[in-house]
Amino acid sequence: MAHDRVIIYEEAGADPQADVMVVENGRGRTRVRAVAEPAQMVDLVAGLVGEGADQVELCGGFGAVWHAEARRVAAGKATVGAIYYGFESLTNVAAYKARFEAGEALSEAFVIVHEDADPEVDRVVHEREAGGRTTFVAVPDEAAAAAVAAKMAGELQLIELYGAAGPGSAAPVIVAVDASVPVGVSGYGR
């Protein structure tokens, strides 16, 4: 069965109705959307689920409270996950958060598992005027996610893994970057 997944993150000045990236093939569709502030995510989730999205994944910056709110709004009509970090990433993700809040230019990657994706083609890079960038790259499987993460790790301060089956899928990515970069993976809860 083809999926209709949406990944949502926060970015200053973002238009929640515009797709930042779309990967679509016989395996389904994955869209990436941004909101300018967390509260916009609630209406966006409600609208996307109403349009037929069956899976929503939230950036780790939203946290558990917004994850719970997105699940409430989805009302069981879509699976809602959010990025969480394992113990091995806590020190580095705390450092990332402090550096981000201090206004430092940082670079992160959203690695998105989408069957049959081509990481050379299914890639969008957002360069920020103040420095740093966000790279969105779709990969066909977890092995490719690990290879892409290993190649990019030296340039990144954060990696978020979307579309993965859970912590076991994140393990190869964490090993590939030698835990030098915090790696988050979607958790869903009940």
N, CA and C of each residue as an Amber inpcrd file, in Angstrom:
protein
   570
   0.8440000  -1.1880000   0.0000000   0.0000000   0.0000000   0.0000000
   0.8840000   1.2450000   0.0000000   0.6070000   2.1770000  -0.8670000
   1.3600000   3.4250000  -0.9490000   1.0040000   4.3190000   0.2300000
   1.9980000   4.9900000   0.7450000   1.7690000   5.8850000   1.8690000
   1.6920000   7.3330000   1.3910000   1.1250000   8.1740000   2.2280000
   1.0680000   9.6180000   2.0030000   1.5560000  10.2560000   3.2930000
   2.8560000  10.4950000   3.3520000   3.5110000  10.9580000   4.5810000
   3.9070000  12.4200000   4.4480000   3.8370000  13.1390000   5.5890000
   4.2750000  14.5270000   5.6440000   5.2100000  14.6930000   6.8360000
   6.3310000  15.3390000   6.5920000   7.3000000  15.6720000   7.6330000
   7.1870000  17.1730000   7.8650000   7.1040000  17.5690000   9.1350000
   6.9150000  18.9850000   9.4660000   8.0390000  19.4430000  10.3840000
   8.6160000  20.5920000  10.0640000   9.6370000  21.1910000  10.9140000
   9.3730000  22.6870000  11.0320000  10.0990000  23.3500000  11.9010000
   9.9280000  24.7880000  12.1220000  11.0690000  25.5540000  11.4730000
  10.7130000  26.6460000  10.7680000  11.7040000  27.5130000  10.1380000
  11.1350000  28.9310000  10.0870000  11.9020000  29.8950000  10.5110000
  11.4430000  31.2960000  10.5300000  10.9460000  31.7100000   9.1500000
   9.7760000  32.3440000   9.1210000   9.2190000  32.8680000   7.8850000
   8.6280000  31.8430000   6.9370000   8.4890000  30.6070000   7.3620000
   8.0090000  29.5300000   6.4830000   6.5390000  29.6850000   6.1250000
   6.1810000  29.1830000   4.9590000   4.7910000  29.1020000   4.5050000
   4.3410000  27.6500000   4.6630000   3.4560000  27.3620000   5.6230000
   3.0440000  25.9780000   5.8760000   2.3480000  25.3030000   4.6970000
   1.8680000  26.0840000   3.7330000   1.1550000  25.4970000   2.6020000
   2.0860000  25.1300000   1.4460000   3.3550000  25.4880000   1.5420000
   4.3040000  25.2140000   0.4610000   5.1250000  23.9670000   0.7750000
   5.2630000  23.1050000  -0.2120000   6.1220000  21.9370000  -0.0590000
   7.5740000  22.3610000  -0.1930000   8.3980000  21.9780000   0.7800000
   9.8290000  22.2230000   0.7230000  10.4770000  21.1700000  -0.1640000
   9.9420000  19.9570000  -0.0930000  10.4610000  18.8290000  -0.8680000
   9.3320000  17.8280000  -1.0460000   9.3170000  17.1580000  -2.2050000
   8.3500000  16.0860000  -2.4620000   9.0950000  14.9310000  -3.1180000
   8.9010000  13.7410000  -2.5610000   9.3840000  12.5170000  -3.1880000
   8.1330000  11.6900000  -3.4660000   7.9140000  11.3730000  -4.7330000
   6.7090000  10.6250000  -5.0870000   7.0710000   9.5790000  -6.1330000
   6.6500000   8.3550000  -5.8640000   6.8530000   7.2630000  -6.8090000
   5.7980000   6.1970000  -6.5140000   5.9520000   5.0270000  -7.0770000
   4.9820000   3.9550000  -6.8740000   4.8520000   3.5150000  -5.4270000
   5.8170000   3.8550000  -4.5970000   5.7960000   3.4850000  -3.1760000
   5.0190000   4.4720000  -2.3260000   4.6540000   5.6140000  -2.9050000
   3.9030000   6.6080000  -2.1550000   4.4830000   7.9960000  -2.3250000
   4.0520000   8.8670000  -1.4300000   4.4820000  10.2640000  -1.4810000
   4.9490000  10.6890000  -0.0990000   6.0760000  11.3970000  -0.0750000
   6.5700000  12.0190000   1.1460000   6.7680000  13.4960000   0.8450000
   6.1280000  14.3350000   1.6510000   6.2870000  15.7820000   1.5090000
   6.9400000  16.3310000   2.7670000   7.7090000  17.3860000   2.6030000
   8.2840000  18.0950000   3.7360000   7.6710000  19.4890000   3.7400000
   7.1520000  19.8860000   4.8890000   6.5560000  21.2140000   5.0650000
   7.1900000  21.8860000   6.2760000   7.1880000  23.2010000   6.2740000
   7.7250000  23.9700000   7.3970000   6.6520000  24.9140000   7.9260000
   6.7080000  25.1760000   9.2140000   5.8400000  26.1630000   9.8450000
   6.7320000  27.2280000  10.4800000   6.2140000  28.4490000  10.5550000
   6.9890000  29.5500000  11.1280000   7.0010000  29.5040000  12.6500000
   5.9910000  28.8690000  13.2240000   5.9140000  28.7290000  14.6800000
   5.1360000  27.4620000  15.0030000   5.4250000  26.8380000  16.1510000
   4.8190000  25.5410000  16.4690000   3.2910000  25.5150000  16.4200000
   2.6350000  26.5870000  16.8340000   1.1750000  26.5810000  16.8560000
   0.5790000  26.3780000  15.4640000   1.2820000  26.7880000  14.4030000
   0.7810000  26.5870000  13.0370000   0.7150000  25.1030000  12.6770000
   1.5220000  24.2990000  13.3470000   1.5650000  22.8770000  13.0610000
   0.2160000  22.2090000  13.3040000  -0.5180000  22.6670000  14.2960000
  -1.7940000  22.0490000  14.6530000  -2.7820000  22.1390000  13.4860000
  -2.9650000  23.3350000  12.9370000  -3.8780000  23.4920000  11.8000000
  -3.3600000  22.7550000  10.5760000  -2.0400000  22.7610000  10.3860000
  -1.4530000  22.0670000   9.2470000  -1.7250000  20.5660000   9.3300000
  -1.5190000  19.9810000  10.4940000  -1.7850000  18.5440000  10.6720000
  -3.2590000  18.2490000  10.4060000  -4.1470000  19.0540000  10.9620000
  -5.5810000  18.8280000  10.7510000  -5.9150000  18.8690000   9.2620000
  -5.3810000  19.8510000   8.5370000  -5.6560000  19.9690000   7.1140000
  -5.0760000  18.8240000   6.3070000  -3.8370000  18.4460000   6.6140000
  -3.1830000  17.3620000   5.8690000  -3.8720000  16.0290000   6.0870000
  -4.2680000  15.7530000   7.3190000  -4.9840000  14.5080000   7.6150000
  -6.3360000  14.5340000   6.9050000  -6.9830000  15.6870000   6.8810000
  -8.2420000  15.8270000   6.1580000  -8.0970000  15.5850000   4.6650000
  -6.9110000  15.8850000   4.1220000  -6.6330000  15.6660000   2.6970000
  -6.2120000  14.2250000   2.4050000  -5.9890000  13.4180000   3.4540000
  -5.6410000  12.0240000   3.2400000  -4.2470000  11.5990000   3.6660000
  -3.4620000  12.5000000   4.2550000  -2.1520000  12.0810000   4.7590000
  -2.3750000  10.9960000   5.8100000  -1.6120000   9.8850000   5.6960000
  -1.8010000   8.7900000   6.6480000  -0.6660000   8.6820000   7.6580000
   0.3690000   9.5180000   7.4910000   1.4700000   9.5250000   8.4520000
   2.0530000  10.9280000   8.5220000   2.2760000  11.3870000   9.7480000
   2.8880000  12.6900000   9.9920000   4.0730000  12.4610000  10.9100000
   5.2200000  13.0710000  10.5700000   6.3880000  13.0030000  11.4290000
   6.8310000  14.4280000  11.7310000   7.0680000  14.6990000  13.0050000
   7.4520000  16.0300000  13.4580000   8.9360000  16.0880000  13.7740000
   9.5460000  17.1950000  13.4590000  10.9430000  17.4630000  13.7990000
  11.1170000  17.3810000  15.3160000  12.3090000  17.0050000  15.7430000
  12.6040000  16.8940000  17.1680000  12.4560000  18.1970000  17.9320000
  12.5080000  19.3370000  17.2370000  12.3580000  20.6230000  17.8980000
  10.9720000  20.8510000  18.4810000   9.9760000  20.0890000  18.0560000
   8.6270000  20.2670000  18.5880000   8.4970000  19.7030000  19.9990000
   9.0870000  18.5730000  20.2760000   9.0110000  17.9770000  21.6070000
   7.7080000  17.2380000  21.8540000   7.6220000  16.6580000  23.0400000
   6.5200000  15.7630000  23.3980000   5.1690000  16.4710000  23.5160000
   5.1440000  17.7030000  23.9960000   3.8590000  18.4020000  24.1710000
   3.1990000  18.6350000  22.8140000   3.9780000  19.1240000  21.8390000
   3.4110000  19.3450000  20.5090000   3.1170000  18.0210000  19.8130000
   3.9110000  16.9850000  20.0710000   3.6440000  15.6630000  19.5210000
   2.2670000  15.1900000  20.0010000   2.0000000  15.3430000  21.2870000
   0.7080000  14.9410000  21.8400000  -0.4300000  15.7370000  21.2040000
  -0.2070000  17.0160000  20.9890000  -1.2410000  17.8540000  20.3770000
  -1.5070000  17.4220000  18.9340000  -0.4530000  17.0940000  18.1860000
  -0.6290000  16.6300000  16.8080000  -1.3950000  15.3100000  16.7830000
  -1.0970000  14.4170000  17.7160000  -1.8290000  13.1400000  17.7980000
  -3.3050000  13.3900000  18.1060000  -3.5670000  14.3360000  18.9940000
  -4.9580000  14.6520000  19.3390000  -5.7090000  15.1520000  18.1100000
  -5.0890000  16.0580000  17.3640000  -5.7310000  16.6370000  16.1800000
  -5.9220000  15.5880000  15.0880000  -4.9720000  14.6830000  14.9480000
  -5.0970000  13.6320000  13.9280000  -6.2180000  12.6570000  14.2650000
  -6.5810000  12.5790000  15.5210000  -7.7320000  11.7940000  15.9730000
  -7.7340000  10.3540000  15.4540000  -6.5630000   9.7370000  15.3840000
  -6.4820000   8.3450000  14.9500000  -6.6000000   8.1220000  13.4550000
  -6.7520000   9.1910000  12.6810000  -6.8850000   9.0570000  11.2230000
  -5.5290000   8.9630000  10.5220000  -4.4510000   9.2650000  11.2620000
  -3.0940000   9.1710000  10.7260000  -2.1610000   8.8160000  11.8730000
  -1.0960000   8.1190000  11.5410000  -0.0580000   7.8330000  12.5130000
   0.7690000   9.1040000  12.6780000   1.0500000   9.4830000  13.9250000
   1.8220000  10.6960000  14.1740000   3.0460000  10.3410000  15.0120000
   4.2070000  10.6420000  14.4720000   5.4600000  10.4070000  15.1760000
   6.2230000  11.7030000  15.3370000   7.2370000  11.6640000  16.1700000
   8.1180000  12.8150000  16.3670000   9.5250000  12.3010000  16.6180000
  10.4900000  13.0940000  16.2490000  11.8910000  12.7190000  16.4240000
  12.2720000  12.8070000  17.9050000  12.9080000  11.7320000  18.3800000
  13.4530000  11.6740000  19.7400000  14.8900000  11.1760000  19.6380000
  15.6650000  11.4570000  20.6700000  17.0910000  11.1330000  20.6740000
  17.4080000  10.1320000  21.7680000  18.2570000   9.1750000  21.4320000
  18.7070000   8.1840000  22.3990000  19.7850000   8.7410000  23.3120000
  20.0920000   7.9830000  24.3400000  21.0610000   8.3840000  25.3540000
  22.4050000   8.7740000  24.7440000  22.8450000   8.0370000  23.7110000
  24.1380000   8.3200000  23.0920000  24.1910000   9.6850000  22.4210000
  23.0200000  10.2860000  22.1540000  22.9540000  11.5830000  21.4710000
  22.6540000  12.7500000  22.4000000  22.3410000  12.4860000  23.6590000
  21.8590000  13.5510000  24.5390000  22.8500000  14.6960000  24.7280000
  24.1160000  14.4000000  24.9530000  25.0970000  15.4630000  25.1590000
  25.2060000  16.3350000  23.9130000  25.3180000  15.7000000  22.7460000
  25.4580000  16.4690000  21.5070000  24.1840000  17.2100000  21.1150000
  23.0320000  16.6360000  21.3830000  21.7960000  17.3450000  21.0290000
  21.5770000  18.5180000  21.9880000  21.9840000  18.3880000  23.2420000
  21.9040000  19.5190000  24.1830000  22.8450000  20.6380000  23.7430000
  24.0450000  20.2720000  23.2770000  24.9860000  21.2750000  22.7720000
  24.4220000  21.9590000  21.5270000  23.7950000  21.1740000  20.6350000
  23.1680000  21.7540000  19.4410000  22.1050000  22.7670000  19.8380000
  21.2460000  22.3950000  20.7800000  20.1710000  23.2860000  21.2280000
  20.7410000  24.5800000  21.7950000  21.7690000  24.4910000  22.6230000
  22.3800000  25.6910000  23.2190000  23.0000000  26.5690000  22.1340000
  23.6770000  25.9700000  21.1910000  24.3030000  26.7310000  20.1030000
  23.2380000  27.3760000  19.2130000  22.1560000  26.6530000  18.9450000
  21.0560000  27.1870000  18.1440000  20.4360000  28.3970000  18.8400000
  20.1390000  28.2360000  20.1320000  19.5300000  29.3320000  20.8900000
  20.4500000  30.5460000  21.0000000  21.7630000  30.3320000  20.9290000
  22.7250000  31.4340000  20.9690000  22.8760000  32.1050000  19.5990000
  22.1840000  31.5800000  18.5910000  22.2050000  32.1880000  17.2680000
  23.3370000  31.7310000  16.3750000  24.0230000  30.6710000  16.7430000
  25.1240000  30.1650000  15.9310000  24.5900000  29.5360000  14.6350000
  25.3310000  29.7170000  13.5520000  24.9650000  29.1080000  12.2750000
  25.3140000  27.6170000  12.3250000  24.3020000  26.7760000  12.1990000
  24.4750000  25.3280000  12.2920000  23.9380000  24.6560000  11.0380000
  24.3850000  23.4400000  10.8250000  23.9040000  22.6700000   9.6800000
  23.3680000  21.3310000  10.1590000  22.2460000  20.9330000   9.5800000
  21.6060000  19.6830000   9.9420000  21.0990000  18.9980000   8.6800000
  20.8290000  17.7060000   8.8250000  20.2750000  16.9340000   7.7070000
  19.0490000  16.1720000   8.1640000  18.0370000  16.1780000   7.3170000
  16.8720000  15.3310000   7.4820000  17.0650000  14.2030000   6.4650000
  17.3420000  13.0070000   6.9450000  17.5110000  11.8450000   6.0830000
  16.1890000  11.0870000   6.1010000  15.6050000  10.9410000   4.9310000
  14.2360000  10.4410000   4.8090000  14.2350000   9.1110000   4.0630000
  13.8290000   8.0500000   4.7420000  13.7360000   6.7470000   4.0920000
  12.4220000   6.7020000   3.3040000  12.5570000   6.5440000   1.9950000
  11.4120000   6.4370000   1.0850000  11.8330000   5.4360000   0.0090000
  11.2010000   4.2760000  -0.0020000  11.5940000   3.2160000  -0.9420000
  11.7500000   3.7510000  -2.3600000  12.7990000   3.2750000  -3.0190000
  13.1180000   3.6330000  -4.4010000  13.5690000   5.0820000  -4.5830000
  13.8150000   5.8090000  -3.4940000  14.3270000   7.1800000  -3.6110000
  15.7690000   7.1380000  -4.1090000  16.1930000   8.2110000  -4.7260000
  17.5650000   8.3520000  -5.2240000  18.2050000   9.5280000  -4.4960000
  19.1560000   9.2830000  -3.5820000  19.7370000  10.3740000  -2.7920000
  20.4780000  11.4210000  -3.6120000  20.8410000  11.1080000  -4.8410000
  21.4940000  12.1070000  -5.6930000  20.4720000  13.0540000  -6.3210000
  19.2590000  12.5660000  -6.5170000  18.2000000  13.3490000  -7.1600000
  17.2320000  13.9130000  -6.1270000  16.8480000  13.0870000  -5.1640000
  15.8450000  13.4770000  -4.1610000  16.5370000  14.1910000  -3.0040000
  16.9940000  15.4070000  -3.2760000  17.7900000  16.1800000  -2.3180000
  17.4810000  17.6630000  -2.5110000  17.2750000  18.3460000  -1.3990000
  17.0700000  19.7940000  -1.4020000  17.9650000  20.3630000  -0.3080000
  18.6700000  21.4380000  -0.6210000  19.5270000  22.0890000   0.3660000
  19.0480000  23.5270000   0.5540000  18.7350000  23.8810000   1.7970000
  18.3530000  25.2540000   2.1440000  19.5420000  25.9290000   2.8080000
  20.1690000  26.8460000   2.1070000  21.2500000  27.6480000   2.6750000
  20.6100000  28.8420000   3.3650000  21.0150000  29.1090000   4.5890000
  20.4790000  30.2500000   5.3180000  21.3850000  31.4730000   5.1310000
  20.7780000  32.6430000   5.0200000  21.5360000  33.8760000   4.8180000
  22.5700000  34.0950000   5.9150000  22.2290000  33.7530000   7.1350000
  23.1200000  33.9650000   8.2700000  24.1620000  32.8450000   8.4100000
  24.1320000  31.8940000   7.4810000  25.0610000  30.7660000   7.5300000
  24.3580000  29.4910000   7.9510000  25.0060000  28.3880000   7.7150000
  24.4190000  27.0890000   8.0120000  23.4200000  26.6920000   6.9430000
  22.9870000  25.4500000   7.0290000  22.0360000  24.9520000   6.0380000
  21.2820000  23.7470000   6.5850000  20.1550000  23.4760000   5.9520000
  19.4180000  22.2450000   6.2050000  19.3840000  21.4710000   4.9020000
  19.8250000  20.2190000   4.9680000  19.8030000  19.3430000   3.8000000
  18.7200000  18.2950000   4.0070000  17.8510000  18.1670000   3.0260000
  16.8050000  17.1520000   3.0140000  17.2220000  16.1440000   1.9550000
  17.3870000  14.8950000   2.3440000  17.8190000  13.8850000   1.3680000
  17.0340000  12.5960000   1.5970000  16.4110000  12.1180000   0.5250000
  15.6520000  10.8700000   0.6010000  16.5390000   9.7230000   0.1420000
  16.4450000   8.6240000   0.8500000  17.2480000   7.4320000   0.5820000
  16.3120000   6.2270000   0.4670000  16.7360000   5.1720000  -0.2490000
  15.8350000   4.0360000  -0.4560000  15.6790000   3.1130000   0.7480000
  16.6540000   3.1200000   1.6660000  16.5960000   2.2070000   2.8060000
  17.5620000   2.6650000   3.9020000  17.5650000   1.9290000   5.0130000
  18.3870000   2.3040000   6.1560000  19.8830000   2.1830000   5.8710000
  20.2860000   1.2190000   5.0350000  21.7050000   1.0880000   4.6830000
  22.1760000   2.3370000   3.9400000  21.3640000   2.8220000   3.0240000
  21.7030000   4.0510000   2.3060000  21.6890000   5.2440000   3.2520000
  20.7890000   5.2330000   4.2370000  20.7590000   6.3080000   5.2300000
  22.0800000   6.3720000   5.9830000  22.6030000   5.2230000   6.3620000
  23.8780000   5.1770000   7.0770000  25.0080000   5.6880000   6.1890000
  25.0240000   5.2930000   4.9270000  26.0820000   5.7320000   4.0120000
  26.0300000   7.2440000   3.7910000  24.8450000   7.7870000   3.5730000
  24.6850000   9.2340000   3.3760000  25.0850000   9.9870000   4.6420000
  24.6520000   9.5010000   5.7940000  24.9900000  10.1620000   7.0680000
  26.4980000  10.1690000   7.2970000  27.1470000   9.0410000   7.0230000
  28.6020000   8.9550000   7.2120000  29.3230000   9.9550000   6.3180000
  28.8600000  10.0940000   5.0920000  29.4870000  11.0070000   4.1380000
  29.3180000  12.4730000   4.5540000  28.1790000  12.8070000   5.1530000
  27.8690000  14.1930000   5.5000000  28.2650000  14.5780000   6.9260000
  28.5350000  13.6180000   7.7800000  28.6880000  13.8560000   9.2210000
  29.6550000  14.9730000   9.5760000  30.7610000  15.0930000   8.8740000
  31.7530000  16.1050000   9.1930000  31.2710000  17.5330000   9.0100000
  30.1920000  17.7100000   8.2600000  29.6370000  19.0330000   7.9770000
  28.3930000  19.3470000   8.8090000  27.9680000  18.4090000   9.6640000
  26.6770000  18.5330000  10.3450000  26.8190000  18.6250000  11.8570000
  25.8170000  19.2400000  12.4510000  25.7070000  19.2570000  13.8970000
  24.4900000  18.4640000  14.3840000  23.6540000  17.9510000  13.4440000
  22.4420000  17.2280000  13.8170000  21.9460000  16.4190000  12.6200000
  21.4470000  15.2180000  12.8890000  20.8040000  14.3890000  11.8660000
  19.4750000  13.9030000  12.4310000  18.4220000  14.0230000  11.6230000
  17.1260000  13.4520000  11.9850000  16.7520000  12.4350000  10.9180000
  16.3850000  11.2350000  11.3580000  16.0680000  10.1190000  10.4700000
  14.5560000   9.9010000  10.4550000  13.9600000  10.1100000   9.2840000
  12.5210000   9.9750000   9.1100000  12.2010000   8.7430000   8.2650000
  11.0080000   8.1820000   8.4740000  10.5630000   7.0600000   7.6680000
  11.2020000   5.7360000   8.0480000  11.9570000   5.7300000   9.1090000
  12.6280000   4.5030000   9.5510000  11.6850000   3.7030000  10.4410000
  11.9830000   2.4320000  10.5730000  11.1160000   1.5350000  11.3290000
  11.2610000   1.6870000  12.8430000  12.1970000   2.4730000  13.3000000
  12.3590000   2.6810000  14.7370000  13.8160000   2.6930000  15.1360000
  14.0860000   2.5080000  16.4250000  15.4570000   2.6050000  16.9290000
  16.4320000   1.6540000  16.2420000  15.9840000   0.4460000  15.9070000
  16.8690000  -0.4930000  15.2220000  17.3330000   0.0350000  13.8750000
  16.4930000   0.8160000  13.2250000  16.8520000   1.4150000  11.9450000
  17.8320000   2.5660000  12.1170000  17.7890000   3.2170000  13.2630000
  18.7040000   4.3310000  13.5220000  20.0910000   3.8450000  13.9060000
  20.1930000   2.6370000  14.4460000  21.4800000   2.1230000  14.9290000
  22.5700000   2.1770000  13.8630000  22.3260000   1.7290000  12.6150000
  23.3930000   1.8120000  11.6090000  23.8330000   3.2540000  11.3240000
  22.9070000   4.1960000  11.4170000  23.2500000   5.6040000  11.1880000
  24.1060000   6.1170000  12.3370000  23.7300000   5.7930000  13.5630000
  24.5020000   6.2130000  14.7350000  25.9140000   5.6390000  14.6700000
  26.0140000   4.3640000  14.3190000  27.3310000   3.7180000  14.1930000
  28.1340000   4.3660000  13.0600000  27.4690000   4.6670000  11.9410000
  28.1580000   5.2440000  10.7780000  28.7740000   6.6030000  11.0810000
  28.1390000   7.3760000  11.9630000  28.6870000   8.6940000  12.3170000
  29.4950000   8.6250000  13.6020000  29.6820000   7.4130000  14.1290000
  30.4700000   7.1750000  15.3370000  29.9650000   8.0180000  16.5110000
  28.6540000   8.2400000  16.5510000  28.0050000   9.0220000  17.6070000
  28.5810000  10.4310000  17.7360000  29.2820000  10.9230000  16.6880000
  29.8490000  12.2740000  16.7320000  28.8010000  13.3430000  16.4510000
  27.7080000  12.9380000  15.8470000  26.6020000  13.8350000  15.5310000
  25.3580000  13.2230000  16.1580000  24.5300000  14.0270000  16.8520000
  23.3130000  13.4400000  17.4150000  22.3720000  12.9830000  16.2960000
  21.8170000  11.7810000  16.4780000  20.9080000  11.1990000  15.4970000
  19.5730000  10.9500000  16.1920000  18.5180000  11.5640000  15.6620000
  17.1770000  11.3560000  16.1900000  16.3810000  10.4640000  15.2550000
  15.4300000   9.7490000  15.8130000  14.5700000   8.8570000  15.0360000
  13.1350000   9.0190000  15.5270000  12.1800000   8.8140000  14.6370000
  10.7690000   8.9890000  15.0130000  10.3030000   7.9340000  15.9900000
   9.6090000   8.4040000  17.0050000   8.9080000   7.5560000  17.9540000
   7.4260000   7.8710000  17.8450000   6.5960000   6.8770000  18.0550000
   5.1690000   7.0630000  17.8090000   4.3050000   6.9860000  19.0590000
   4.5810000   6.1550000  20.0020000   3.7280000   6.0470000  21.1840000
   2.3580000   5.5290000  20.8480000   1.5110000   5.5360000  21.8380000
   0.1300000   5.0590000  21.6430000  -0.8560000   6.0830000  22.0780000
